[in-house]
Amino acid sequence: MEQRDLHELITTFETQFGTIPTDMFFSPGRVNLIGEHTDYNGGHVLPITLMLGTYGVARRRDDRLVRLYSANFPDLGMLSFAIDDFNKMPTHSWADYVKGVLKALTELGYHLETGFDLAIDGDIPIASGLSSSASLELLIGVVVQKLFDLKIPRLQLVMAGHQAENDFVGVKTGLMDQFSVGFGAPNTAIFLDTNTLGYRLVPVILRDFELIVMNTNKPRSLVTSKYNERVAETQAALQALQTKLSINSLGDIDMATFTANQALIKDPTLVKRARHAVSENQRTITAVRELAQGDLIEFGALLNQSQASLRDDYEVTGLELDTLVTAAQEFPGVLGARMTGAGFGGYALALIPKKRRAQFEQQVGARYYEVLGYDASFYDVEIGPGAQWIGPVKTH
């Protein structure tokens, strides 16, 4: 994230806006190690932030105009709107995420006197499962914070991003994505209780192993997928349990309590959905303990159990993820693998021996191509910092 890395983006800014940006920013993507579909059920999650993310260069304006340009969507050209215009864009473009964050911050009492120009360039594949939307939302937060010298607590930036995603864009995600992008730190995972927002940083020490991220290269849209359906299903299961149990979320109970009371849920599909939410929460709590103790074998086994639950009880994997994860799990020496993100395509991760990285990619990639007819992609995992101001743009 040094200035030379953003030279092309700075040049793009100058071309589009006819002026030089003043500041540089970065906001990461994230991968969740374990704790999938638990965040909107009051459970625990264990995400890490990546060195992949969204870069931005920006400059404050003297009028009320906001002008945006994305190097990822050059065909859209420059997008613009008034700083206090909170109507959705007619084309439902990425600018709606910007508007959503600005609206949330305004409702929190932060009033921007002027607009700004912003050019962005991201290296997170869109709609992939590495949380490009939360990366953008927190980028906007730190841009506004810096350009207007606002003293916004980090948690409020996180909540503004979450509000933008849920209420403005209309995807009913939990808080994990924005929280991890906001609070991430190098070489650590974030053990977050999404019910209380209590969290602690857990060192990720893998010794002779490494994490690898695998892309199915099947994009999916959370808005049009069955994501919101799963949210509704687990809420319905919770309401059935609440007829007897005094609980606020599925994260409030353990498996023994769930098993003893699951008959309250009359629909067998809802039983499966709730069973995943409860068991995945317990797996995440156990995984943190095993990771802290350095028991990578047991940690890997929990990854495998998570995948089975996501496949069989939550039914969010599909042919692409099942093929990729199964091939990874069958590779000699791999300790565990699972899908990560919302599912329905997107990404998976695996805990693999460092010395066998090349063979892993070749063998797993070949199996995936054999079944699907197109290639998977593989990415290094380097755990980086959360959303931040990089520094000023230096002019010569």
Buried (B, 14 or more C-beta within 10 A) or exposed (E): BEBEEBEEBBEBBBEBBEEEBBBBBBBBBBBBBBBBBBBBBBBBBBBBBBBBBBBBBBBBBEEBBBBBBBBBBEEBEEBBBEBEBBEBBEEEBBBBBBBBBBBBBBEBEBEBEBBBBBBBBBBBBEBBBBBBBBBBBBBBBBBBBBBBEBEBEBEBBBBBBBBBBBBBBBBBBBBBBBBBBBBBBEEBBBBBBBBEEEBEEBEBEBEEBBBBBBBBBBBBEBEEBBBBEBBBBBBBBBEBBEEEBEBEBBBBBEBEBBEEBBEBBEEEEBBBBBBBBBBBBBBBBBBBEBBEEEBBEBBBBBBBBBBBBBBEBBBBBBEBBBBBBBBBBEBEBBBBBBBBBBBBBBBBBBBBBEEBBEBBBEBBBEBBEEBBEEEBBBBEBBBBBBBBBBEEBEEE
